[in-house]
Amino acid sequence: MKTPFYVSLAAGLLLAGCGGDSSQSGNAAATNAASTGSTPLTAPADYVGALGKAKQLAEKTSDLATLNQAVQMFHVEKGRFPKDLDELVSEKYIPKVPPAPYGMKLAYDATTGKVSMVKQ
């Protein structure tokens, strides 16, 4: 007699737990989509845009590291910093001055020997 009662009680609790308001979960999904600004339709474009930005950042970081290292090697060998970045090319420390990413330019401080990228 007690077993059917417990089985029906467990079934009732299970069904009550599964019968939640579906409008809340739908609102959460809509809120998440709105906060990220991305939808499944724009995801490929967002991904390609993020790849482009990551590539530009990686190139910028790599170019700056290469230039700063070349400046330091020049300083160790010559006892002074180069007058400009073209002197690194003429002295064969680098093959050419790398181009700056779009919207950026290379800034070289000859007194400290630091190369950086700044917005144009």
DRENDO-1510 file (C-alpha; in Angstrom, 1 decimal, always signed):
<recs>
REC; n; res; u; v; w
REC; 1; MET; +0.0; +0.0; +0.0 .
REC; 2; LYS; +2.8; +2.4; +0.8 .
REC; 3; THR; +4.8; +1.6; -2.3 .
REC; 4; PRO; +2.3; +2.9; -4.8 .
REC; 5; PHE; +2.0; +6.1; -2.7 .
REC; 6; TYR; +5.8; +6.7; -2.8 .
REC; 7; VAL; +5.9; +5.9; -6.5 .
REC; 8; SER; +3.1; +8.4; -7.3 .
REC; 9; LEU; +4.8; +11.0; -5.0 .
REC; 10; ALA; +8.1; +10.6; -6.8 .
REC; 11; ALA; +6.4; +10.8; -10.2 .
REC; 12; GLY; +4.5; +13.9; -9.2 .
REC; 13; LEU; +7.7; +15.6; -8.0 .
REC; 14; LEU; +9.5; +14.7; -11.1 .
REC; 15; LEU; +6.7; +16.1; -13.3 .
REC; 16; ALA; +6.5; +19.3; -11.2 .
REC; 17; GLY; +10.2; +19.9; -11.6 .
REC; 18; CYS; +10.0; +19.4; -15.4 .
REC; 19; GLY; +7.1; +21.7; -15.8 .
REC; 20; GLY; +8.9; +25.0; -15.4 .
REC; 21; ASP; +8.0; +28.2; -17.2 .
REC; 22; SER; +9.7; +28.0; -20.6 .
REC; 23; SER; +9.3; +31.7; -21.2 .
REC; 24; GLN; +12.1; +32.3; -18.6 .
REC; 25; SER; +14.6; +30.2; -20.5 .
REC; 26; GLY; +13.7; +31.8; -23.8 .
REC; 27; ASN; +14.3; +35.2; -22.2 .
REC; 28; ALA; +17.7; +34.1; -21.0 .
REC; 29; ALA; +18.7; +33.0; -24.4 .
REC; 30; ALA; +17.4; +36.3; -25.9 .
REC; 31; THR; +19.3; +38.3; -23.2 .
REC; 32; ASN; +22.5; +36.4; -23.9 .
REC; 33; ALA; +22.3; +36.9; -27.7 .
REC; 34; ALA; +21.5; +40.6; -27.2 .
REC; 35; SER; +24.4; +41.1; -24.8 .
REC; 36; THR; +27.0; +39.5; -27.0 .
REC; 37; GLY; +25.8; +41.2; -30.2 .
REC; 38; SER; +26.2; +38.0; -32.1 .
REC; 39; THR; +23.7; +35.6; -33.6 .
REC; 40; PRO; +24.1; +32.3; -35.3 .
REC; 41; LEU; +23.7; +34.2; -38.6 .
REC; 42; THR; +26.5; +36.6; -37.9 .
REC; 43; ALA; +28.9; +34.2; -36.2 .
REC; 44; PRO; +31.0; +33.4; -39.3 .
REC; 45; ALA; +31.5; +37.1; -39.9 .
REC; 46; ASP; +32.3; +37.7; -36.3 .
REC; 47; TYR; +34.8; +34.9; -36.3 .
REC; 48; VAL; +36.6; +36.2; -39.4 .
REC; 49; GLY; +36.7; +39.7; -38.0 .
REC; 50; ALA; +38.3; +38.3; -34.8 .
REC; 51; LEU; +40.8; +36.4; -36.8 .
REC; 52; GLY; +41.8; +39.5; -38.6 .
REC; 53; LYS; +42.3; +41.4; -35.4 .
REC; 54; ALA; +44.3; +38.6; -33.9 .
REC; 55; LYS; +46.5; +38.4; -36.9 .
REC; 56; GLN; +47.1; +42.1; -36.9 .
REC; 57; LEU; +48.0; +42.0; -33.2 .
REC; 58; ALA; +50.4; +39.1; -33.7 .
REC; 59; GLU; +52.2; +40.8; -36.6 .
REC; 60; LYS; +52.5; +44.0; -34.6 .
REC; 61; THR; +53.9; +42.2; -31.6 .
REC; 62; SER; +56.3; +40.2; -33.7 .
REC; 63; ASP; +57.5; +43.2; -35.7 .
REC; 64; LEU; +58.0; +45.3; -32.5 .
REC; 65; ALA; +60.0; +42.5; -30.9 .
REC; 66; THR; +62.2; +42.1; -34.0 .
REC; 67; LEU; +62.9; +45.8; -34.3 .
REC; 68; ASN; +63.6; +46.3; -30.6 .
REC; 69; GLN; +66.0; +43.3; -30.7 .
REC; 70; ALA; +67.8; +44.7; -33.7 .
REC; 71; VAL; +68.1; +48.1; -32.0 .
REC; 72; GLN; +69.6; +46.4; -28.9 .
REC; 73; MET; +72.1; +44.4; -31.1 .
REC; 74; PHE; +73.1; +47.6; -32.9 .
REC; 75; HIS; +73.6; +49.3; -29.5 .
REC; 76; VAL; +75.8; +46.5; -28.2 .
REC; 77; GLU; +78.0; +46.4; -31.3 .
REC; 78; LYS; +78.2; +50.1; -32.1 .
REC; 79; GLY; +77.9; +51.6; -28.6 .
REC; 80; ARG; +75.1; +53.9; -29.6 .
REC; 81; PHE; +71.5; +53.7; -30.8 .
REC; 82; PRO; +70.8; +54.0; -34.5 .
REC; 83; LYS; +69.7; +57.4; -35.7 .
REC; 84; ASP; +66.6; +56.0; -37.4 .
REC; 85; LEU; +65.2; +52.6; -38.4 .
REC; 86; ASP; +66.6; +52.8; -41.9 .
REC; 87; GLU; +70.1; +52.7; -40.4 .
REC; 88; LEU; +69.3; +49.1; -39.2 .
REC; 89; VAL; +68.6; +48.2; -42.8 .
REC; 90; SER; +71.7; +49.9; -44.2 .
REC; 91; GLU; +73.9; +48.1; -41.5 .
REC; 92; LYS; +72.2; +44.8; -42.4 .
REC; 93; TYR; +70.6; +44.2; -38.9 .
REC; 94; ILE; +67.2; +43.7; -40.6 .
REC; 95; PRO; +66.3; +43.1; -44.3 .
REC; 96; LYS; +63.7; +45.9; -44.3 .
REC; 97; VAL; +61.6; +48.0; -42.0 .
REC; 98; PRO; +58.3; +46.1; -41.6 .
REC; 99; PRO; +55.2; +48.0; -42.6 .
REC; 100; ALA; +52.9; +49.1; -39.7 .
REC; 101; PRO; +49.4; +47.7; -39.6 .
REC; 102; TYR; +46.6; +49.8; -41.1 .
REC; 103; GLY; +45.9; +52.9; -39.0 .
REC; 104; MET; +49.2; +52.6; -37.1 .
REC; 105; LYS; +52.7; +53.9; -37.5 .
REC; 106; LEU; +56.1; +53.1; -36.1 .
REC; 107; ALA; +57.6; +55.5; -33.6 .
REC; 108; TYR; +61.3; +55.3; -32.8 .
REC; 109; ASP; +63.0; +57.2; -30.0 .
REC; 110; ALA; +66.7; +57.4; -30.8 .
REC; 111; THR; +67.6; +58.5; -27.2 .
REC; 112; THR; +66.1; +55.4; -25.5 .
REC; 113; GLY; +66.3; +53.0; -28.5 .
REC; 114; LYS; +62.6; +52.0; -28.1 .
REC; 115; VAL; +60.4; +51.2; -31.0 .
REC; 116; SER; +56.6; +51.4; -30.6 .
REC; 117; MET; +53.4; +51.5; -32.6 .
REC; 118; VAL; +51.1; +54.5; -32.3 .
REC; 119; LYS; +47.8; +55.3; -33.9 .
REC; 120; GLN; +48.0; +57.7; -36.8 .
</recs>
